Amino acid sequence: CLCAPGWTGEFCQFAENACLIHPNSCSGGATCIDTSQLREQPLFQCLCPHDFTGEFCEVQIDNCGSNSCDNGGTCTDYEDHFKCTCPTGFEGERCEVDIDACLFYNISCAPGALCFYDEENQKYHCVCALGWTGQTCLENINDCEVNQCLHGATCEDGINKYSCNCVPGYEGPFCEAEINECSSSPCKNGATCMDLIGHFSCLCAAGFKGETCSVRMNECLDRPCWNGGTCEEDINGFKCNCPFGKLYSFC
């Protein structure tokens, strides 16, 4: 008997090389290894390259299938590895690292602001910190536009706030409260205090004078006593000590 390739024996009954018997059984560039060992049934095994699997290496391994790229990255499959091509703003093996796209394009927002880049429209915008506005957040918002200062107070703009500078006589965050200048009891010697806007006035008791009624008056200087009467100061102002025979308050 003249045996076909891969067979041997007196009657060609033994498989000598199964890879010759089935020459195209291993796919994808795999290597065929004969395991027949002169059996009647031809046996072989396929040794697959890195990017194929299966009994006959018929299944191509998709490295991108189990190693997907994050954040919209594009996966390229190679023989024994994969590679992610990351969109702007991301980096890393799987595009898992979020980087500042604004820095990538040299876009500057003011300190404290956040920059966001729209990859699809290729535009950016800044999210400003409180108190700031403008395309790059460099304009201070005038908080005095909503001025709530009262009674003629002056509004002073700050960063995300304002303050009221009160005129004399008022106090409080909005200068809403009138100051009671009499609360400290500035009037002396039984005087009556009158609260005015920004100041006070004292109505002095008899025998006292001055802004706070702290000066005692000498009413005897005007010689109010007649007919030789002598003047003597007392708590009510003065009294006359009359000579014998003279009466009444001034003798």
C-alpha positions as CSV (number, residue, x, y, z in Angstrom):
1,C,0.0,0.0,0.0
2,L,1.2,3.5,-0.8
3,C,0.0,5.5,2.2
4,A,-1.4,9.0,2.0
5,P,0.5,11.7,3.9
6,G,0.3,11.2,7.6
7,W,-0.6,7.4,7.5
8,T,1.7,4.4,7.9
9,G,1.6,0.6,8.4
10,E,1.2,-2.4,6.2
11,F,-2.3,-1.4,5.3
12,C,-1.9,2.3,6.1
13,Q,-3.9,1.7,9.2
14,F,-1.9,3.8,11.7
15,A,-1.9,7.6,12.0
16,E,1.7,8.7,12.0
17,N,1.1,12.5,11.7
18,A,-2.4,13.8,12.3
19,C,-1.3,17.3,11.2
20,L,-0.6,16.0,7.7
21,I,-3.9,14.2,7.7
22,H,-5.8,17.3,8.7
23,P,-3.5,20.1,7.5
24,N,-5.9,23.0,7.9
25,S,-7.5,22.1,11.1
26,C,-5.7,24.8,13.3
27,S,-6.7,28.3,12.5
28,G,-5.3,31.8,13.1
29,G,-1.7,30.8,12.4
30,A,-1.7,28.2,15.2
31,T,0.9,25.4,15.3
32,C,-0.3,21.8,14.9
33,I,1.2,19.2,17.3
34,D,0.6,15.5,16.5
35,T,-0.4,13.4,19.4
36,S,-1.5,10.2,17.5
37,Q,1.5,8.0,18.5
38,L,0.7,5.5,15.7
39,R,-2.9,5.0,16.8
40,E,-5.6,4.2,14.3
41,Q,-7.4,7.5,15.0
42,P,-5.4,10.6,14.2
43,L,-5.0,12.9,17.1
44,F,-3.5,16.4,17.2
45,Q,-3.5,19.6,19.3
46,C,-3.4,23.2,18.3
47,L,-1.0,25.6,19.9
48,C,-2.6,29.0,19.6
49,P,-0.8,32.4,19.2
50,H,-1.4,35.1,21.9
51,D,-4.5,36.6,20.3
52,F,-6.4,33.3,19.6
53,T,-8.1,30.6,21.7
54,G,-10.4,27.6,21.3
55,E,-9.8,23.9,20.4
56,F,-8.7,24.8,16.9
57,C,-7.6,28.4,17.7
58,E,-10.7,29.6,15.8
59,V,-11.6,32.3,18.4
60,Q,-9.8,35.6,18.2
61,I,-9.2,37.1,21.6
62,D,-10.6,40.7,21.9
63,N,-8.2,42.4,24.3
64,C,-10.6,45.4,24.3
65,G,-13.5,43.3,25.3
66,S,-12.4,42.7,28.8
67,N,-10.3,45.8,29.1
68,S,-12.6,48.6,28.1
69,C,-11.5,52.2,28.2
70,D,-13.2,54.6,30.6
71,N,-14.6,58.1,30.0
72,G,-15.1,57.7,26.3
73,G,-11.6,56.4,25.5
74,T,-11.0,54.5,22.2
75,C,-9.6,51.0,22.6
76,T,-7.1,49.6,20.0
77,D,-6.6,45.8,20.1
78,Y,-3.1,44.5,19.6
79,E,-1.8,40.9,19.5
80,D,-1.1,40.6,23.2
81,H,-2.3,43.9,24.6
82,F,-4.6,46.8,24.1
83,K,-4.2,50.6,24.1
84,C,-6.6,53.3,25.1
85,T,-6.6,56.6,23.2
86,C,-8.0,59.1,25.7
87,P,-10.2,62.2,25.0
88,T,-9.0,65.6,26.2
89,G,-9.1,65.8,29.9
90,F,-8.3,62.2,30.7
91,E,-5.2,60.1,30.9
92,G,-4.0,56.7,32.3
93,E,-3.9,53.2,31.0
94,R,-7.7,53.1,30.8
95,C,-8.3,56.9,30.7
96,E,-9.4,56.7,34.3
97,V,-7.5,59.8,35.5
98,D,-9.4,63.0,35.2
99,I,-7.0,65.9,34.4
100,D,-7.7,69.6,34.1
101,A,-8.6,70.2,30.4
102,C,-8.5,73.9,31.0
103,L,-4.8,73.7,31.9
104,F,-4.3,71.5,28.8
105,Y,-5.7,74.3,26.6
106,N,-4.0,77.0,28.7
107,I,-7.4,78.4,29.8
108,S,-7.3,80.5,33.0
109,C,-10.1,81.2,35.4
110,A,-9.6,83.4,38.4
111,P,-8.3,81.8,41.7
112,G,-11.1,80.0,43.5
113,A,-13.2,79.4,40.3
114,L,-13.7,76.1,38.5
115,C,-13.1,75.6,34.8
116,F,-15.2,73.2,32.7
117,Y,-14.4,72.3,29.1
118,D,-17.0,71.2,26.6
119,E,-15.1,68.8,24.4
120,E,-18.0,68.4,21.9
121,N,-18.4,72.1,21.3
122,Q,-14.8,73.0,22.2
123,K,-15.9,75.7,24.6
124,Y,-15.1,76.4,28.2
125,H,-16.9,78.2,31.0
126,C,-15.8,79.3,34.5
127,V,-18.0,78.6,37.6
128,C,-17.2,81.6,39.8
129,A,-16.7,81.6,43.5
130,L,-19.3,83.5,45.5
131,G,-19.1,87.2,45.0
132,W,-17.4,87.1,41.6
133,T,-18.7,87.2,38.0
134,G,-17.5,87.6,34.4
135,Q,-16.2,85.1,31.8
136,T,-13.0,84.4,33.8
137,C,-14.6,85.4,37.2
138,L,-12.4,88.5,37.6
139,E,-15.3,91.0,38.2
140,N,-16.3,91.6,41.8
141,I,-20.1,91.6,42.2
142,N,-21.3,95.0,43.6
143,D,-23.3,93.7,46.6
144,C,-24.4,97.3,47.3
145,E,-26.8,97.0,44.4
146,V,-29.2,95.4,46.9
147,N,-28.3,98.0,49.5
148,Q,-30.4,97.6,52.7
149,C,-28.6,100.3,54.7
150,L,-31.1,102.6,56.4
151,H,-31.2,106.2,57.8
152,G,-28.7,107.7,55.4
153,A,-25.9,105.1,56.0
154,T,-23.2,104.5,53.4
155,C,-22.9,101.0,51.9
156,E,-19.3,99.6,51.5
157,D,-19.0,96.7,49.0
158,G,-16.9,93.6,50.0
159,I,-16.4,90.1,48.6
160,N,-19.8,88.5,48.6
161,K,-20.9,90.9,51.3
162,Y,-21.4,94.5,52.2
163,S,-21.3,96.6,55.3
164,C,-23.2,99.7,56.4
165,N,-21.3,102.8,57.8
166,C,-23.9,104.4,60.0
167,V,-24.4,108.2,60.5
168,P,-24.2,109.4,64.2
169,G,-27.1,108.3,66.2
170,Y,-27.8,104.9,64.6
171,E,-26.3,101.4,64.9
172,G,-27.0,97.8,63.9
173,P,-26.0,95.7,60.8
174,F,-28.2,97.9,58.6
175,C,-28.1,101.0,60.9
176,E,-31.7,100.2,61.7
177,A,-31.5,101.0,65.4
178,E,-31.5,104.5,66.8
179,I,-28.9,104.9,69.6
180,N,-30.4,106.1,72.9
181,E,-27.8,108.7,74.0
182,C,-29.5,108.9,77.3
183,S,-28.9,105.2,78.2
184,S,-25.5,106.1,79.8
185,S,-27.2,108.6,82.1
186,P,-25.0,111.5,81.1
187,C,-27.1,114.2,82.9
188,K,-26.1,114.8,86.5
189,N,-27.7,116.2,89.7
190,G,-31.2,115.1,89.0
191,A,-31.4,116.6,85.5
192,T,-33.8,115.2,82.8
193,C,-32.2,113.7,79.7
194,M,-33.7,114.3,76.3
195,D,-32.6,111.8,73.6
196,L,-32.0,113.4,70.2
197,I,-30.6,112.1,66.9
198,G,-26.9,111.7,67.4
199,H,-26.8,113.6,70.7
200,F,-28.7,114.5,73.9
201,S,-29.8,117.5,75.9
202,C,-30.0,117.9,79.7
203,L,-32.8,119.9,81.4
204,C,-31.0,121.0,84.6
205,A,-32.6,121.1,88.0
206,A,-32.6,124.4,89.9
207,G,-29.2,125.5,91.0
208,F,-27.2,123.6,88.3
209,K,-26.0,124.4,84.8
210,G,-23.7,123.1,82.1
211,E,-24.0,120.6,79.2
212,T,-24.5,117.8,81.7
213,C,-25.8,120.0,84.6
214,S,-22.6,119.2,86.5
215,V,-21.9,122.9,87.5
216,R,-23.5,124.2,90.6
217,M,-24.8,127.8,90.3
218,N,-24.1,130.4,93.0
219,E,-27.4,132.3,92.9
220,C,-26.3,134.5,95.7
221,L,-24.0,136.4,93.4
222,D,-26.9,138.4,92.0
223,R,-27.8,139.6,95.6
224,P,-31.4,138.6,95.4
225,C,-32.2,139.3,99.2
226,W,-33.6,142.8,100.0
227,N,-33.4,145.1,103.1
228,G,-30.2,143.7,104.4
229,G,-31.1,140.1,104.2
230,T,-28.2,137.6,103.8
231,C,-28.2,135.1,101.0
232,E,-27.5,131.4,101.7
233,E,-27.2,128.7,99.1
234,D,-29.2,125.5,99.6
235,I,-30.3,122.5,97.6
236,N,-33.2,124.4,96.0
237,G,-30.9,127.3,94.9
238,F,-30.8,129.9,97.8
239,K,-32.7,131.3,100.7
240,C,-32.7,134.7,102.3
241,N,-32.1,135.1,106.0
242,C,-34.1,138.3,106.8
243,P,-33.4,140.9,109.5
244,F,-35.9,141.3,112.3
245,G,-39.1,142.6,111.0
246,K,-38.7,141.5,107.4
247,L,-40.6,138.6,105.8
248,Y,-41.2,136.7,102.6
249,S,-38.7,135.0,100.3
250,F,-36.6,138.0,99.4
251,C,-37.1,140.0,102.7
